[in-house]
Amino acid sequence: MDTKKLNKPSQAKLRRELNAIKRELFPYMLEVTKCAPQLAIMQLGDAYNNFFKGLAKYPTARKKGHDDRFSLSNDQFAIKGKSIRIPSLGWVRIKELLRFDGKIMLATISKRGGKWFVSMAVEMQEVALPAKKTGKSVGIDLGITDLLVLSDGTKIKAPKPLGRYLRKLRTLNKNLNRTKKGSKNREKAKTKLSRLHYKIRCIRQDSLHQITTKLVKEFDVIAIEDLNVKGMVKNRRLSRAISDLGFFEFERQLIYKTDEQGKTVKSVGRLYPSSKTCSNYNHILGKDELTLKMRDWICPVCQVSHNRDLNASINILNNATVILTAA
């Protein structure tokens, strides 16, 4: 579909253009349910609308075979026990029962690691969750050696699943590159690689969920630093390690879980020198006085010895003012 011909694409224009060309250019669309592209057109129309309003970037095409998925509105499928009725496929078994009671709005069916998943959006009445207040606050410094250093001295290691499986990942990538495009062996190699990527993602997600849940249970106020993750991954030497830690996902989980429990996440500005500021006297070291290799330093004014990460977490706790909420 050539969106350039549509001048200013909208949902209605996209639908008409697709209907005019699909029989000639995309005949395989007639072999599957019409429900699959319907919601995709609606979502693409919304994406263009947000672009023209200046709220988002220009929509980009999704690559076939990568993160394959489609969505169905609530009038296009049905749920009964551990089964879901999908148009043109009929009833398909699922592993577990629907977890929430409410009006089902949307189902998204996706393929990850050679397996198919369905996620459902359910509209629920607002339920006040019992939040146990502890009266405790904590500052958190995010790092590479230790994922988290808390202001009470606690250090939490990251699982770093990408680093653990990097050699196997490289082997599977080489095996994939040696296969012929369109062959069955290539599909098998692609599936093996996809499963390993999915396993790495699951290990990272599970670890972050356990860490963030524990933090929200123990503390009422959690102070973090506002990291420029996009800028950090541009560093060739650190990009892989930073991506493996999942800083952005950690912050996302922490914010929505504290919102659910009626607790608070605060942050300090990106330019705040948390590592270079003495938490005892507020003296700030010069630009070249604290290098990345220096893990401990002594304040030249008050002579107090500081661990770099612990000192930063204390400063973050004492100076965090911006309250973060889920979008």
N, C-alpha and C positions, 0 to 999 in steps of 0.2 A: 504494500500500500504506500503510495507516494503522498506523504502529508504536505509536501511543498505545494501541491496543486490545490490544496484546500484553503490556502491563504491564512485563515485563522481557524485551525481545527477545533471542532467541538464534538461532543458526544453524538449528536444527530448527524453531522457531516461525515464523521468517521464510520458510522453505521451504514449510511447510504453508499459510501465509497466501497466498503468491504462487500456489501451485498452485490454490487455491480461487477466486481472482479473475482469473487471467490470461486465461482464455477469454472472459470477459465484458468486462473493462476493457482488456486488452492483447492483442487477437487477433493483432496483428502478430508477437508472440513465437512463434507457431506456424509462422511462415514461415521462421524462422532456426533454426540448431542450438540444441539445449537446452544445449549445452556452455558457451555464452557466459554465461548467467545463473548457471550452477552455481557457478563460482568466485567470481562477484560476490557471491552469497549467503554463501558461506564467508568472504570477506573482510569483508563487512558484519557478519557474526556476530562475527568477531574484533575489529572496530572497537567494537562495543557492549560486548564483554567487557572490552576495555581501558578503555572509558569508565567502566564500573561498578567497575573496580578502581582508578580514579583515575589511570590512566596516560596518558590522552588526552582530548581534548575530545569533545563530543557529535558524532556523525557528521552530515555535511551532504550533501544531495543534489547530485550532479554535474549541471551545466547541459548540456542537449542541444545539440550543435553546438560545444561548447567542450571541447577536450582529449578527444575521443572515443577510447575504447579498450576492449578486453576481453581477458581472459586465458584461457588454456587450460592444463590440467594435462598432464603428459607422456604420459598414456594417450589423449589426445584429438587429437593431431597427430603428424606424422612428418616427419623431415628426410631428404632424399636429394640430395646434391650441392647445386646451387643452386636447389632447389625445396622448398617446404613444403606438406604436405597439411593443409588446413583443413576441418573438418566442413562439409558442405553446399556448399562451394565447389570442393573437389577440390584438385588440384595447382596451386600458384601459384609463378611464378618469383620468385626473390629475386636481389639484385645481387651478393652475395658469399657465399663459403663460411663455414661456422661456424668461428670463430677458435680455439676451445678444444676440447680432448679431455676428455671426462668424461661423467658421467650428466646428461642434460638433464632439468631439473626442471619448468620452467615457460616458457611463451611468452606475451608480451604484445604484442598487435597494436594499434597506435595510428595516428591520423591527425594529421599536423602539416604546415601549409603546403600543404594540398591533396595531400599524398603520404602513402602508407601505409608504416609501418615495423613490423618485428617485432624484439623484443629477447628474448633467451633467457637464463634463469638456468641455469648449468652447475655441477654439483657436481664439484669437482676435488680430487685429493689435494694436500696442502700441498706447494708447491714452494719451496725456498729459493732466492731470487733473489740472484745475486752482487752485493753492494753494495760499490762502491768508496768507501772511506773517504778523506776529504780532510783531516780534522783541522781544518776551518774552521767557525766559528760566525758568525751574522749576526743583527742585529736589524732589524726591518722596521716602518716607520711608514706606515700607510695614509692616503691623502689624496685630495682631489678634483683639485687642479691636477696633481699627479703621483700616479699610482696607488700606487707604492711608492717610498719613499726608504730605501735600505739604510744600515746603520751604517758601511759602507766608502765612502760618498759617492755610490754609484750611484743614479741616478734612472731610473725606468721609467714611461713614459707609458701611459695607458689608451687603447684605440681609441675608446671612447665612441660605439658604433654608433647608439644611440638619438638622440643629438644630431645625428649626421650625417644620419639619415633622418627627422628629426622633421617637416620640411615635407611630405615625401611621405606620411608617416603621417597627418598632418592632412587632406591632400587625399583620401586613400582613405577615411578615416572620414566625411568630408562626403559623398562619393559614395555610401557605404553608407546613410547616413541619408536620402538623397534617393530611394532605391528603395522600391518597394512590398513589404511583407512577403509572403513566399510566392512572389514572382515569380522568374523565371530570372535577371533582371538583378541581383536582390539576392544570389542564390547566387554569381554571377560576381564581384560586388563583394566579397562576404565571402571568397571564395577569394583574390582579389588581396591583401586586407588580411592574411589569414592567412599568405600566403607572405612578405610583408614582415616580419611579426613573427618568423617562423621564420628569415629571413635575419639579422635583428638578433641573435637568440639565438645563431645559429651563429657569427657573427663574435665575439661576446663569449666564448663557450665556447672557441673555438679559440685566442683570444689568451690566456685564462687558463691553458689547458692548456700552451701553450708556455712561459709565464712560470713556472708551478709546477714543470714538469719540469726546467727549467734550474736553478731554485733547489735542488731536491732533489739534482741531480747535483753541484752546486758546494759545498754545505754539509752538514755532519753534524748541526748543531744550528741550528734556525731559531726565533727568538723573535718573537712577534707580540703585538699588543694585543687584549684581549678587548672588542670593540666591541659596543655595544647597538644593533644595526642596526635593530631594530623601533622603537626610540625615535628614532633619527636620521631615519628616513623620515617621521616625523610633522612634521618641520620643512618647511613649505610651500615655502620658498625652495630647500631643498637636496634634497628627496625625489627629484626626477627624476634629478638628477646622481648621487646615491648609488645608486639602483636601477640606473642605467646602468653603474656600475662593477662591480657583482657582488661585494661584499665577502664575503657569506656563501658564495658558490660558490668564491671564492678559498681561503677557509679550509678548506672541505670537501675540495677537491682536494689541498691541501697536506698535510692530515692523512693521507688514505688513501695518498698516494704515499710519504710518509715511513715509514708503517707497513710498506708493501711492501718498502722498501729497508733496513729496520732502522735508520732514522735518527729524529730527535726533533724535535717541535714543542713549544715552551714558550710560555706567555703570562703577562702581568702582569694584575693585577686591574683592573676597570673604573674604579675610583676613583683609581688611581695617576696622579699629575700628571706624565706623561712630558714634556710640552712645557714646563712651568713649572719643572722641576727642572734645576739646573745640573749637567751631566754631569761637570764638573771638580771642583766643590766641594760638590755636593749641596744648595746653597741653593735654597729653594723660593720663587718669587715669590708675591706676594699675589694676591687674587682679581681685582683691577682693574689689575694691573701688566702683564698680557699679553693684549691683545685679539686677535680672530681676524685682523684686518688686519695685525698685526705679524708679519712673516716672519723678522726678525732681532732679537736683543736682547743686551744686555751684562749679565753678572752683576754686581750692585752690590757683591759681596763680593770676588771674585777678578779682576774686570775682564776676564774672557774673553768674547770675542764668539761668539755661537751662532747658527747657522741653526736656526730653529724645528723643522723636520722632521728634520734630521740629528741634532740634539741629542736629539730624542724617540726616534729609532731606537737611539741609543747607550744611552740609559737603559733602553729595553725589553730590549736584549741583556744589560745588567748586572743587571737586576732580575727577569727572567722566571724563575719557579720552578714554575709549574703545568704538568705534562706533559699534552698533549692527545692523545687516541687516538680512532680511528674507533669509532663506536657499534656 
